[in-house]
Amino acid sequence: MKIKRSFSAQLMKIFLISTLPPFILISTFLAQFYSREYEKDIQSLLNSTASSMTSNMITYLEELEQVTLQPYYSDSLYNYLEKKALGYEYDILEEIPLKSNLESNFRFVRYTRADVNGIFIVNGRNCLYYTVDDQDHKTLIQDVEYSEKDWYRRTIDADGRCLLLGPHFSDYIEPNDSSVISLVRSIVKIENRKPLYVIKIDINISILDRIFRELSFHVPSKIILTDENQQIVYTNTELSEKDMGTLIEGLGKPCIQLEDGSYQAYSYPLGKYPWQITILLSDRHLKSRIVIIYTAALLFYLVGILISSSSHYVFSKKLVASINQMKEVFLAIQHKDFSKKYENVSDTELDDLGALLNQTSEQLDKTLQREYIMALKQKDSEFKALQAQIQPHFLFNTLNNLIALNQMGERQRLEDSLYEMSEMLRYILKAPSLIPLAMELQFLKYYCALQKLRFNDRLSFEILSKAGEEESIMIPKLLLQPIIENSVLHGIEPCEHPCHIRISIQNTEEYLVMRVWDNGVGFDTGILWGNSIGLNNVRERLKSFSPNGKMEIKSTIGKGTETIIMIFREDMEDNT
């Protein structure tokens, strides 16, 4: 049954339909607008910070690159390196001032920059010059084959270009207790680009703390510096081995999942150097800021709806009161109470409609009862006329069955049958138009027993009831008998094999379902409806008793017939 809503609910529905879309669109637009602006601010801040970091890092590395070019700035130093590389043997007095010149060129850098761990000038297995921090406790390892080092070969292949090396240990110094990054360059003969020496500057990674440690963002963040092989050079926070592995695998992806949460990744190249700075911002905190924006938009939306709903309620209250009064008048008329009247409350056209309703109520008070009673009488007359049509037909067929029994000489069975027939006649003649389902089933039992006397073993029957309340369920008298009679005459009588009739009753939530099934010869249902007076009477009686009821016949020639009658439960309640 369709659920009907009140006029107030309908007004509110119309109001919400007309106001919700604009409110939702405005709130969503504002939330998205500020969300985009917030993301732009984040990107601008990132770009600015990253630009500052990369600029500082590049400036720092370029300053150290200048140190690697020192041999080219001094002719005497360059000539000294060139001759030593070509195997020239200096005497002691001649070489002392040259070494002093070499020392003076690099001493200032070594002792004024705490970030420089050491400066080395090497060639093959020869270290021409070196200076390291804490020189009293650290010494150079002798007989190191520098030419076999990977960094040495890469520097030679670079043909005079400066290379930036990732984290490694200085395995030519002992003890080599700290990891370093390095700038290396080959000093080449200008005329033919032949390498003379390799100059290597080892830098303490702790210098990166001064560059990156002080940088911070408005959300938890991490700064990662990686080399050209995607190996991590530096991080500004301590990371577990698992997180280090995750970072190595996930660099380049927009989002990285670490142990302490998910992070959005933003990568920036380090200028001319093949390194990269990656900034990780906490995804949860970034989203929480966006959630705050959407929450504010939602609150704005709810406040707007609350204010507009309150205004709507105040202005529509009188209209709703008018409709409710009309509803009460209609409900009173439905219950045959015509004393209820509409009173003016809205000062609108609804008051005119209410006055017309009062006039209609007065007219209905004079005519409705009379017409209703006449309709009931007409319905009762039609029902009794339909019932009367079936009785002579049934008695005629029953007497024919008793005559056949008498001809067969079955006296005792004839007496029993006459008793059953008398019970049936008493039921037909004296029972009211509406009878309990149990009485109808008992009548059908007598009727089928009389039919079995005629057909003997050719006919068997059974009555199955799952209604559970046969005494309280009321149905029209003789509703099923014509169907069973039709099964006997048209389905079973022409058969030569034993036949069976099954009558089943089932009670559902909506219908009382009655089925009559036989395994007779079957028939064409279209022809039957046109020629069977009994079935047409049953259908008319069902329609009169239960307008929402259904009658359906399923038949297959050679297999049998099933007739289904469904009586709507609410119709049964209206008729009792």
matplotlib code that plots the C-alpha trace (Angstrom):
import matplotlib.pyplot as plt

x = [0.0, 1.3, 2.5, 0.9, 2.7, 1.2, 0.8, 3.5, 5.9, 5.1, 5.7, 9.0, 9.9, 9.3, 11.2, 14.2, 14.2, 14.3, 16.9, 19.1, 20.7, 21.8, 23.1, 24.9, 26.4, 27.5, 29.0, 30.7, 32.0, 33.4, 35.0, 36.6, 37.7, 39.4, 40.8, 42.4, 43.7, 45.1, 46.8, 48.2, 49.6, 51.2, 52.7, 53.9, 55.5, 57.1, 58.5, 59.9, 61.4, 62.8, 64.2, 66.0, 67.3, 68.6, 70.1, 71.9, 73.1, 74.3, 76.1, 77.8, 78.9, 80.0, 82.2, 84.0, 84.3, 86.4, 88.8, 89.2, 90.3, 93.1, 95.9, 94.7, 94.9, 98.6, 101.1, 103.8, 101.4, 100.1, 103.7, 104.7, 101.8, 102.5, 106.2, 105.5, 103.0, 105.5, 108.1, 110.4, 112.7, 113.1, 116.0, 115.1, 115.9, 114.0, 110.9, 110.5, 109.1, 106.8, 105.3, 105.0, 103.1, 100.8, 100.2, 99.4, 96.8, 94.8, 95.7, 93.3, 90.4, 91.2, 91.5, 88.7, 86.0, 85.1, 82.9, 85.9, 87.3, 90.2, 91.8, 93.7, 95.8, 96.5, 97.8, 97.8, 99.4, 100.9, 99.3, 101.1, 99.4, 96.8, 95.4, 92.8, 90.9, 92.4, 95.7, 97.4, 95.3, 94.5, 97.2, 97.3, 97.4, 100.4, 100.5, 96.8, 96.0, 93.9, 93.5, 91.4, 88.9, 85.6, 85.5, 89.0, 88.1, 84.8, 86.8, 89.3, 86.4, 84.8, 87.7, 88.2, 84.5, 83.8, 81.9, 79.8, 80.1, 77.5, 78.1, 81.2, 84.1, 87.6, 89.3, 92.7, 92.6, 92.7, 90.7, 87.9, 85.1, 82.7, 80.9, 81.6, 80.5, 83.1, 83.8, 86.5, 88.1, 90.9, 93.7, 94.5, 97.2, 95.6, 97.2, 96.0, 93.6, 95.8, 95.0, 97.8, 96.3, 92.9, 91.9, 89.4, 87.7, 85.9, 83.0, 81.5, 77.8, 77.0, 77.2, 73.9, 72.3, 73.1, 71.5, 68.4, 67.8, 66.4, 63.8, 60.3, 56.7, 53.3, 52.7, 55.1, 57.6, 60.8, 63.6, 65.4, 68.6, 69.4, 72.2, 72.2, 71.8, 68.6, 70.6, 69.8, 72.5, 70.8, 67.6, 66.7, 65.0, 66.0, 64.5, 64.3, 65.8, 62.3, 61.5, 64.9, 64.0, 60.5, 62.0, 64.5, 61.7, 59.1, 61.0, 59.4, 55.9, 53.3, 52.6, 54.8, 53.7, 56.1, 55.8, 54.5, 52.0, 51.5, 53.4, 52.9, 56.2, 57.5, 60.8, 63.2, 66.4, 69.7, 70.5, 73.4, 74.2, 72.5, 71.1, 67.5, 65.8, 62.5, 60.2, 57.7, 54.6, 52.3, 49.2, 47.1, 47.8, 47.3, 44.0, 43.0, 43.4, 41.2, 38.7, 38.6, 37.7, 34.9, 33.7, 33.4, 31.5, 29.2, 28.5, 27.8, 25.4, 23.7, 23.3, 21.8, 19.4, 18.4, 17.7, 15.7, 13.8, 12.8, 11.6, 9.7, 8.0, 6.8, 5.3, 3.8, 2.2, -1.2, -1.3, -0.6, -3.2, -5.8, -5.0, -5.0, -8.5, -9.7, -8.2, -10.0, -13.3, -12.7, -11.8, -15.0, -17.0, -15.3, -16.5, -20.1, -19.6, -20.9, -20.8, -17.2, -16.8, -13.9, -13.1, -11.2, -7.5, -5.3, -6.8, -6.1, -8.1, -7.9, -10.7, -13.0, -12.2, -13.0, -16.4, -17.2, -16.1, -18.7, -21.4, -20.5, -20.5, -24.0, -25.2, -23.5, -25.2, -28.5, -27.7, -24.7, -26.4, -29.3, -27.2, -24.8, -27.7, -29.2, -25.8, -25.4, -28.9, -28.2, -24.9, -26.6, -29.4, -26.8, -24.9, -28.1, -29.1, -25.7, -25.9, -29.5, -28.3, -25.9, -28.2, -30.6, -27.7, -25.9, -28.9, -29.6, -26.1, -26.2, -29.6, -28.1, -25.3, -27.7, -29.8, -26.7, -25.9, -29.3, -29.0, -25.8, -27.7, -25.5, -28.2, -26.1, -23.9, -27.1, -28.3, -25.0, -25.0, -28.6, -27.5, -24.6, -26.9, -29.3, -26.4, -25.5, -29.0, -29.3, -26.1, -27.3, -30.7, -30.1, -26.5, -26.1, -24.5, -21.2, -20.0, -16.8, -14.1, -14.4, -18.1, -17.3, -14.5, -16.8, -19.4, -16.8, -15.8, -19.4, -19.7, -16.4, -17.5, -20.8, -18.7, -16.4, -19.4, -20.0, -16.4, -15.1, -11.4, -11.3, -11.5, -9.6, -9.5, -7.7, -8.3, -5.2, -5.5, -2.7, -5.0, -4.8, -8.0, -10.7, -13.4, -12.9, -12.3, -15.5, -16.1, -19.1, -21.1, -20.6, -17.6, -15.5, -18.2, -18.7, -15.0, -14.9, -18.0, -16.3, -13.2, -15.4, -17.5, -14.9, -11.6, -12.2, -15.3, -13.7, -10.6, -10.0, -7.1, -7.6, -7.8, -7.1, -8.5, -6.6, -8.1, -5.5, -6.0, -3.1, -3.2, -0.7, -0.2, -2.3, -4.5, -6.4, -5.3, -7.5, -6.4, -8.3, -6.1, -6.9, -5.0, -7.8, -7.8, -7.4, -9.1, -8.8, -9.3, -10.5, -13.4, -14.2, -14.7, -17.1, -19.2, -19.1, -22.0, -20.7, -17.2, -18.6, -20.9, -17.9, -16.0, -18.9, -19.4, -15.7, -15.7, -18.8, -17.2, -13.6, -13.1, -9.4, -9.5, -8.2, -9.2, -6.9, -7.2, -4.2, -4.8, -2.8, -4.6, -3.7, -2.1, -4.8, -6.2, -5.4, -7.8, -6.5, -8.8, -7.2, -9.3, -7.8, -7.6, -8.8, -11.9, -12.7, -12.4, -14.8, -17.4, -17.4]
y = [0.0, 3.4, 5.6, 9.0, 12.1, 15.0, 18.4, 19.8, 17.1, 17.8, 21.6, 20.8, 18.4, 21.1, 23.6, 21.3, 20.4, 24.1, 25.1, 22.0, 22.1, 25.8, 25.3, 22.2, 23.8, 26.9, 24.9, 22.5, 25.3, 27.2, 24.1, 23.2, 26.8, 27.1, 23.5, 24.4, 27.7, 25.7, 23.3, 26.2, 27.7, 24.4, 24.1, 27.7, 27.1, 23.9, 25.5, 28.4, 26.3, 23.8, 26.6, 28.0, 24.5, 23.7, 27.2, 26.8, 23.3, 24.3, 27.4, 25.3, 22.7, 25.3, 26.9, 23.6, 23.1, 26.2, 24.5, 21.7, 24.3, 25.7, 24.0, 25.9, 29.2, 29.0, 28.5, 27.3, 24.8, 23.5, 23.1, 21.3, 18.8, 18.3, 17.5, 15.2, 13.4, 13.0, 11.6, 14.6, 14.2, 17.4, 17.8, 18.6, 22.3, 22.8, 20.9, 22.4, 25.7, 24.0, 21.8, 24.8, 26.6, 23.5, 23.5, 27.2, 26.8, 24.2, 24.9, 27.8, 25.7, 22.8, 24.8, 27.3, 24.8, 22.2, 20.4, 19.4, 16.1, 15.9, 17.0, 14.5, 14.7, 11.2, 9.5, 5.7, 4.4, 7.8, 10.3, 13.6, 15.6, 15.1, 16.9, 15.5, 16.6, 15.4, 14.8, 13.8, 10.7, 9.9, 8.6, 7.8, 4.2, 3.5, 1.6, 2.2, 1.4, 4.5, 3.7, 0.7, 2.7, 3.2, 6.9, 7.3, 5.6, 7.7, 10.9, 10.0, 9.3, 12.6, 14.4, 17.2, 17.7, 17.8, 14.8, 14.6, 11.3, 9.8, 8.5, 6.3, 5.6, 6.9, 3.5, 5.2, 6.8, 5.0, 5.1, 5.8, 6.1, 8.4, 8.4, 11.3, 12.7, 13.9, 16.3, 14.9, 16.3, 15.2, 17.7, 17.3, 18.5, 21.4, 20.7, 17.0, 16.5, 13.8, 13.3, 14.3, 13.9, 13.5, 16.0, 14.7, 16.7, 14.7, 16.4, 15.5, 14.6, 16.5, 19.7, 18.8, 19.2, 22.9, 23.2, 21.2, 20.7, 24.2, 23.9, 23.1, 23.1, 23.6, 19.8, 16.9, 16.5, 14.7, 15.9, 13.2, 13.8, 11.0, 10.6, 9.6, 5.9, 6.7, 5.9, 7.9, 10.4, 12.2, 12.4, 15.1, 12.5, 9.1, 6.3, 2.6, 0.1, -0.8, 2.9, 3.3, 0.4, 1.7, 5.1, 3.6, 1.6, 4.4, 7.5, 9.0, 7.9, 10.6, 8.9, 6.8, 4.7, 4.7, 3.2, 6.4, 7.1, 8.0, 10.9, 12.9, 13.2, 16.2, 15.9, 18.7, 18.2, 19.7, 21.9, 20.6, 17.9, 14.5, 14.5, 15.1, 16.6, 14.9, 16.6, 14.3, 15.9, 14.0, 13.0, 12.7, 16.2, 17.6, 15.9, 17.1, 20.7, 19.9, 18.1, 21.3, 23.3, 20.8, 20.7, 24.5, 24.3, 21.7, 23.8, 26.7, 24.6, 23.2, 26.6, 28.0, 25.1, 25.5, 29.2, 28.8, 25.8, 27.7, 30.6, 28.2, 26.6, 29.9, 31.1, 27.8, 27.0, 28.5, 26.7, 23.4, 24.1, 24.7, 21.5, 19.5, 20.9, 19.8, 16.4, 16.0, 16.9, 14.3, 11.7, 12.5, 12.1, 8.8, 7.6, 8.9, 11.8, 15.0, 17.2, 18.2, 21.6, 23.7, 27.0, 29.8, 29.9, 30.9, 34.1, 32.6, 30.8, 27.7, 29.2, 29.4, 25.7, 24.9, 26.6, 24.5, 21.4, 22.3, 22.6, 19.3, 17.6, 18.8, 17.4, 14.1, 13.8, 13.7, 11.4, 9.2, 6.9, 6.1, 5.3, 3.2, 1.1, 0.6, -0.5, -3.1, -4.4, -4.7, -6.5, -9.0, -9.7, -10.3, -12.7, -14.7, -14.9, -16.3, -18.8, -19.9, -20.7, -23.4, -25.3, -27.0, -28.0, -29.6, -31.5, -32.9, -34.3, -35.7, -37.6, -39.1, -40.5, -42.1, -43.6, -45.2, -46.6, -48.1, -49.7, -51.3, -52.9, -51.4, -51.0, -50.4, -48.0, -46.3, -45.8, -44.3, -42.1, -40.9, -39.9, -38.0, -36.5, -35.4, -33.6, -32.0, -30.8, -29.4, -27.5, -26.3, -25.2, -24.0, -22.7, -19.0, -17.4, -17.1, -20.1, -21.2, -22.8, -25.9, -26.4, -26.1, -28.7, -31.1, -30.6, -31.3, -34.5, -35.7, -34.7, -36.5, -39.6, -39.7, -39.3, -42.1, -44.5, -44.0, -44.4, -46.9, -47.4, -45.0, -42.1, -41.1, -37.8, -36.0, -32.7, -30.9, -27.7, -25.5, -22.6, -23.3, -21.3, -23.0, -22.2, -18.5, -18.0, -17.2, -17.9, -18.0, -21.2, -23.7, -21.8, -24.9, -27.5, -26.5, -26.7, -30.3, -31.2, -29.8, -32.0, -35.1, -34.5, -33.1, -34.5, -37.8, -39.3, -39.5, -41.2, -44.9, -44.8, -44.2, -40.5, -38.4, -35.1, -33.1, -30.1, -27.9, -24.8, -22.5, -19.2, -16.5, -13.0, -11.5, -14.3, -17.4, -19.8, -22.7, -25.2, -28.1, -30.4, -33.5, -35.8, -36.2, -35.7, -31.9, -29.4, -26.2, -23.5, -20.9, -23.1, -24.0, -20.4, -19.8, -22.9, -23.6, -22.0, -23.4, -21.9, -18.6, -18.5, -19.3, -16.4, -14.0, -15.0, -14.7, -11.2, -10.2, -11.5, -10.5, -7.7, -8.1, -11.9, -14.0, -17.2, -19.0, -22.4, -24.3, -27.3, -29.5, -31.9, -35.5, -34.5, -32.8, -29.5, -27.2, -24.5, -21.8, -19.4, -16.6, -14.6, -11.3, -11.3, -7.7, -8.5, -11.4, -9.0, -6.5, -9.2, -10.6]
z = [0.0, -1.0, 1.9, 1.8, 3.1, 4.8, 3.1, 5.5, 4.4, 0.8, 1.3, 3.0, 0.2, -2.4, -0.3, 0.1, -3.6, -4.5, -1.9, -1.5, -4.9, -4.7, -1.1, -2.1, -5.2, -3.4, -0.5, -2.8, -5.0, -2.0, -0.5, -3.8, -4.4, -1.1, -1.4, -4.7, -3.3, -0.3, -2.7, -4.7, -1.6, -0.7, -4.1, -4.0, -0.6, -1.8, -4.9, -3.0, -0.3, -2.8, -4.9, -1.8, -0.9, -4.3, -4.7, -1.4, -2.3, -5.7, -4.4, -1.8, -4.4, -6.9, -4.2, -3.7, -7.4, -7.5, -5.2, -7.7, -10.3, -8.1, -10.2, -13.3, -11.6, -10.7, -13.5, -11.1, -9.5, -12.8, -14.2, -11.0, -11.4, -15.1, -14.6, -11.7, -13.8, -16.6, -14.2, -13.8, -10.7, -8.7, -6.3, -2.8, -2.8, -6.0, -4.9, -1.4, -2.6, -5.1, -2.3, -0.2, -3.0, -3.3, 0.5, 0.6, -2.2, -0.2, 3.4, 3.7, 2.3, 4.6, 7.8, 7.3, 6.3, 8.9, 6.4, 4.3, 5.6, 3.3, 0.0, -2.1, -5.3, -6.6, -9.8, -10.2, -6.9, -6.0, -3.7, -4.4, -1.7, 1.0, 4.0, 6.4, 9.5, 12.8, 11.0, 14.2, 14.5, 10.8, 8.4, 4.7, 3.7, 1.5, -1.8, -2.6, -6.3, -6.9, -10.6, -9.7, -7.8, -9.5, -8.7, -10.2, -13.5, -13.7, -13.1, -15.9, -18.2, -17.4, -19.2, -16.8, -15.7, -12.0, -10.6, -7.5, -5.7, -3.4, 0.2, 0.5, 3.0, 2.4, 2.2, 1.7, 5.1, 8.5, 10.5, 7.9, 10.5, 8.7, 5.4, 3.0, -0.3, -2.7, -5.6, -8.0, -11.1, -13.3, -13.9, -17.6, -19.9, -21.8, -25.2, -25.6, -22.7, -21.2, -17.5, -15.1, -11.6, -10.0, -7.2, -4.7, -2.0, 0.7, 2.4, 5.7, 5.2, 8.4, 6.4, 4.9, 8.3, 8.2, 4.8, 5.4, 9.2, 9.8, 7.0, 8.1, 6.8, 8.3, 8.3, 9.3, 6.5, 5.5, 3.2, 1.1, -1.0, -3.5, -6.0, -9.6, -8.7, -6.6, -3.5, -0.4, 0.4, 3.3, 5.2, 7.8, 10.1, 11.3, 9.2, 9.8, 7.4, 6.2, 5.4, 3.7, 1.4, 0.8, -0.2, -2.6, -4.3, -4.2, -5.2, -8.3, -7.2, -6.1, -2.8, -0.5, 2.5, 5.4, 8.9, 10.4, 7.7, 4.1, 2.4, -0.7, -2.6, -4.5, -6.3, -7.5, -9.5, -8.2, -11.1, -13.2, -10.7, -11.2, -7.7, -6.6, -3.6, -2.6, -0.1, 1.7, 3.2, 5.6, 3.5, 6.6, 7.8, 4.3, 4.0, 7.5, 6.4, 3.4, 5.7, 7.8, 4.7, 3.7, 7.3, 7.4, 4.1, 5.6, 8.7, 6.4, 4.5, 7.6, 9.2, 6.0, 5.8, 9.4, 9.0, 5.8, 7.2, 10.2, 8.0, 5.8, 8.8, 10.2, 6.9, 5.9, 9.3, 8.4, 5.1, 6.7, 9.4, 6.7, 4.9, 8.2, 8.9, 5.5, 6.1, 9.4, 7.6, 4.9, 7.5, 9.4, 6.2, 5.5, 8.9, 8.2, 10.5, 8.8, 11.9, 11.4, 9.8, 8.3, 10.1, 8.4, 9.4, 6.5, 5.0, 1.5, -1.3, 0.9, 3.1, 0.0, -0.7, 2.9, 2.6, -0.5, 1.5, 4.2, 1.6, 0.0, 3.4, 4.1, 0.7, 1.3, 4.7, 2.8, -0.1, 0.8, 3.3, 1.0, -2.0, 0.1, 1.5, -2.0, -3.3, -0.5, -1.2, -4.9, -4.2, -1.9, -4.4, -7.2, -4.9, -4.0, -7.7, -8.7, -5.8, -6.8, -10.4, -9.2, -6.9, -9.4, -11.6, -8.7, -7.4, -10.9, -11.2, -7.6, -8.2, -11.4, -9.3, -6.8, -9.6, -11.0, -7.5, -7.2, -10.6, -9.4, -6.5, -3.8, -1.1, 2.0, 0.1, -1.2, 2.3, 3.3, 0.2, 0.9, 4.4, 2.9, 0.4, 3.1, 4.9, 1.7, 1.0, 4.5, 3.9, 0.5, 1.7, 5.2, 5.3, 4.9, 1.9, 3.7, 5.7, 7.5, 5.3, 7.5, 6.5, 2.9, 3.1, 4.9, 2.2, -0.5, 1.3, 1.1, -2.5, -3.5, -1.6, -3.7, -6.9, -5.8, -5.4, -9.1, -10.4, -7.7, -8.2, -11.1, -8.7, -5.5, -3.8, -0.9, 0.9, 2.2, 4.3, 5.5, 6.4, 10.1, 10.9, 8.9, 11.5, 11.3, 7.6, 5.8, 2.1, -0.3, -0.1, -2.9, -4.3, -5.1, -5.8, -9.5, -10.1, -8.8, -10.7, -13.9, -13.2, -12.8, -15.9, -18.3, -17.0, -15.2, -16.8, -20.4, -18.9, -18.8, -16.3, -12.5, -11.7, -8.6, -7.3, -4.9, -3.0, -1.2, 0.9, 1.8, 3.8, 2.8, 4.1, 1.2, -0.1, 0.8, -2.0, -3.0, -5.6, -7.3, -9.3, -11.3, -13.7, -16.2, -19.9, -19.8, -22.1, -24.1, -21.5, -24.1, -25.2, -21.6, -20.4, -23.3, -22.6, -18.9, -17.0, -13.7, -14.0, -15.2, -12.1, -9.8, -11.4, -11.0, -7.3, -6.6, -8.2, -6.1, -2.9, -3.5, -6.2, -5.8, -6.0, -8.9, -10.7, -13.0, -14.8, -16.1, -18.3, -20.5, -22.8, -21.8, -18.4, -16.3, -15.0, -12.1, -11.0, -8.6, -6.7, -4.7, -2.3, -1.1, 2.7, 3.1, 1.0, 3.4, 6.3, 4.5, 4.0, 7.6]

ax = plt.figure().add_subplot(projection="3d")
ax.plot(x, y, z, "-o")
ax.set_aspect("equal")
plt.show()
